[in-house]
Amino acid sequence: MGGGGCASVVRHPLIGTPRPSLVRPAVLRYHHGMSTQRIRDVPFAVSGATGAAGSRVAARLADSGQSQRLIVRDANRAPDLPGAEAAEASYEEPEAMRVALAGAETFFMVSAGEDADRVRQHVAAVDAAVAAGVERIVYLSFLGASPEATFTFARDHWHTEEHIRASGVRYAFLRNSLYLDMLPTMAGADGVIRGPAGDGRVAAVARDDVADAVVAVLLGEGGYEVVEELSRVTGRDITYHAETLDEAYESRVSYGAPGWEVEGWVTSYSAIAAGEMNLVSDAVARLTGHEPQNLPEFLRRYPESCQHLFPGNPVNRDDSSPPG
Ligand SMILES: NC(=O)c1ccc[n+]([C@@H]2O[C@H](COP(=O)([O-])OP(=O)(O)OC[C@H]3O[C@@H](n4cnc5c(N)ncnc54)[C@H](OP(=O)(O)O)[C@@H]3O)[C@@H](O)[C@H]2O)c1
């Protein structure tokens, strides 16, 4: 391992500015047999930190005082950020990735550069994160990720999401649209944008806004875990059991409901698994002029909604898993 250690944190006054000629972040280099014990714990590991999106995320995390490990393919190009250290690894190097991710709580994973083999690279990176003991993966995905997406690269994102879903770690997917930053580059030197887009429209998003949204999720402002919030409010350990379809039908038999109804209940969860219920929209704010409620606020307004979860409460039910 370069430098014989890993823990020193480089502080630099020029926050967020990549300055290759100045002080480098502490660099971790994997070599065979290196013990993960020697790596310090960090709340965040950020990949793609030499790229446009990842560097913006890393700079914003540094600005908010977070320590982080930058997962880069070349430490000489890692941005100098206060509280950051760099670890060299590529997605297709499972052991280097495992070491680079050891001790990181959350892995912010930028999708790799387009490649015929990209899904395999992503799968290897996710497996390495799981092996390293990462608790949460926040993956930069793409709008409309689906196995049949018209945009073939969006299919890669869906396959990656599927692998993350099955991995057992907590996750969040940010399905950004085409970067606004790309639109000017679509015009050729002759001043013509060429492409079979017909009369279609695109709702593009700036990388700056993507990075702001990613950091909101990383720092917990834009998302929360249902079980964590219910546990916090009830003072009880609320858990999630990822049922198989068979288990799901079996555990709802006791309601005595007709088949069509049970199927509706079960498939409401299947739709969540398929990513069909994770569309975040600004429609409530636009139409009503106020921000939509989130779960913490809902529970504050309607504390009775989780009364059945309080231990010893007379309305406490063993079968409290609601239908649907
Ligand atoms: N939404 C859109 O319009 C749009 C447009 C283009 C691309 N994308 C996707 O979004 C991702 C992020 O966008 P961006 O603008 O930040 O792209 P970018 O500037 O090209 O940065 C990509 C980053 O990912 C790293 N990387 C690529 N392949 C890797 C691998 N196999 N293992 C480890 N690291 C790898 C690169 O490292 P190096 O610096 O070492 O190359 C770089 O840091 C892209 O990688 C691409 O998948 C989205």
The ligand as an SDF file (V2000), in Angstrom:
LIG
                    3D

 48 52  0  0  0  0  0  0  0  0999 V2000
  -27.3780   11.3570  -18.0460 N   0  0  0  0  0  0  0  0  0  0  0  0
  -26.6040   11.5800  -19.1150 C   0  0  0  0  0  0  0  0  0  0  0  0
  -26.9200   12.3930  -19.9980 O   0  0  0  0  0  0  0  0  0  0  0  0
  -25.3100   10.8490  -19.2580 C   0  0  0  0  0  0  0  0  0  0  0  0
  -24.4420   11.1980  -20.2680 C   0  0  0  0  0  0  0  0  0  0  0  0
  -23.2400   10.5330  -20.3710 C   0  0  0  0  0  0  0  0  0  0  0  0
  -22.9100    9.5250  -19.4720 C   0  0  0  0  0  0  0  0  0  0  0  0
  -23.7810    9.2190  -18.4830 N   0  0  0  0  0  0  0  0  0  0  0  0
  -23.4870    8.1510  -17.4850 C   0  0  0  0  0  0  0  0  0  0  0  0
  -23.3600    8.7790  -16.2220 O   0  0  0  0  0  0  0  0  0  0  0  0
  -22.0730    8.4970  -15.6610 C   0  0  0  0  0  0  0  0  0  0  0  0
  -21.5790    9.7020  -14.8950 C   0  0  0  0  0  0  0  0  0  0  0  0
  -21.6080   10.8220  -15.7440 O   0  0  0  0  0  0  0  0  0  0  0  0
  -20.3740   11.8130  -15.8140 P   0  0  0  0  0  0  0  0  0  0  0  0
  -20.8230   12.9560  -16.6190 O   0  0  0  0  0  0  0  0  0  0  0  0
  -19.8170   12.0300  -14.4480 O   0  0  0  0  0  0  0  0  0  0  0  0
  -19.3290   10.9370  -16.6710 O   0  0  0  0  0  0  0  0  0  0  0  0
  -17.7510   11.1430  -16.7310 P   0  0  0  0  0  0  0  0  0  0  0  0
  -17.3700   12.5840  -16.5660 O   0  0  0  0  0  0  0  0  0  0  0  0
  -17.2850   10.4410  -17.9670 O   0  0  0  0  0  0  0  0  0  0  0  0
  -17.1990   10.3480  -15.4560 O   0  0  0  0  0  0  0  0  0  0  0  0
  -17.2710    8.9610  -15.3480 C   0  0  0  0  0  0  0  0  0  0  0  0
  -16.5060    8.5730  -14.1000 C   0  0  0  0  0  0  0  0  0  0  0  0
  -16.6390    7.1780  -13.8930 O   0  0  0  0  0  0  0  0  0  0  0  0
  -15.3290    6.5990  -13.7880 C   0  0  0  0  0  0  0  0  0  0  0  0
  -15.3810    5.2680  -14.3430 N   0  0  0  0  0  0  0  0  0  0  0  0
  -15.7480    4.9320  -15.5980 C   0  0  0  0  0  0  0  0  0  0  0  0
  -15.6490    3.6050  -15.7510 N   0  0  0  0  0  0  0  0  0  0  0  0
  -15.2140    3.0850  -14.5720 C   0  0  0  0  0  0  0  0  0  0  0  0
  -14.9070    1.7780  -14.1070 C   0  0  0  0  0  0  0  0  0  0  0  0
  -15.0410    0.7150  -14.9110 N   0  0  0  0  0  0  0  0  0  0  0  0
  -14.4860    1.6140  -12.8310 N   0  0  0  0  0  0  0  0  0  0  0  0
  -14.3580    2.6920  -12.0170 C   0  0  0  0  0  0  0  0  0  0  0  0
  -14.6270    3.9560  -12.4000 N   0  0  0  0  0  0  0  0  0  0  0  0
  -15.0490    4.1580  -13.6650 C   0  0  0  0  0  0  0  0  0  0  0  0
  -14.4320    7.5270  -14.5880 C   0  0  0  0  0  0  0  0  0  0  0  0
  -13.0720    7.3370  -14.2020 O   0  0  0  0  0  0  0  0  0  0  0  0
  -11.8620    7.8450  -15.1380 P   0  0  0  0  0  0  0  0  0  0  0  0
  -11.7310    9.3230  -14.8780 O   0  0  0  0  0  0  0  0  0  0  0  0
  -10.7010    7.0690  -14.6650 O   0  0  0  0  0  0  0  0  0  0  0  0
  -12.2520    7.5470  -16.5530 O   0  0  0  0  0  0  0  0  0  0  0  0
  -14.9970    8.8610  -14.2040 C   0  0  0  0  0  0  0  0  0  0  0  0
  -14.5340    9.2720  -12.9420 O   0  0  0  0  0  0  0  0  0  0  0  0
  -21.2140    8.1070  -16.8570 C   0  0  0  0  0  0  0  0  0  0  0  0
  -20.1590    7.2630  -16.4360 O   0  0  0  0  0  0  0  0  0  0  0  0
  -22.2080    7.4140  -17.7580 C   0  0  0  0  0  0  0  0  0  0  0  0
  -22.4040    6.0660  -17.3600 O   0  0  0  0  0  0  0  0  0  0  0  0
  -24.9620    9.8630  -18.3400 C   0  0  0  0  0  0  0  0  0  0  0  0
  1  2  1  0
  2  3  2  0
  2  4  1  0
  4  5  1  0
  4 48  2  0
  5  6  2  0
  6  7  1  0
  7  8  2  0
  8  9  1  0
  8 48  1  0
  9 10  1  0
  9 46  1  0
 10 11  1  0
 11 12  1  0
 11 44  1  0
 12 13  1  0
 13 14  1  0
 14 15  2  0
 14 16  1  0
 14 17  1  0
 17 18  1  0
 18 19  2  0
 18 20  1  0
 18 21  1  0
 21 22  1  0
 22 23  1  0
 23 24  1  0
 23 42  1  0
 24 25  1  0
 25 26  1  0
 25 36  1  0
 26 27  1  0
 26 35  1  0
 27 28  2  0
 28 29  1  0
 29 30  1  0
 29 35  2  0
 30 31  1  0
 30 32  2  0
 32 33  1  0
 33 34  2  0
 34 35  1  0
 36 37  1  0
 36 42  1  0
 37 38  1  0
 38 39  2  0
 38 40  1  0
 38 41  1  0
 42 43  1  0
 44 45  1  0
 44 46  1  0
 46 47  1  0
M  CHG  2   8   1  16  -1
M  END
$$$$
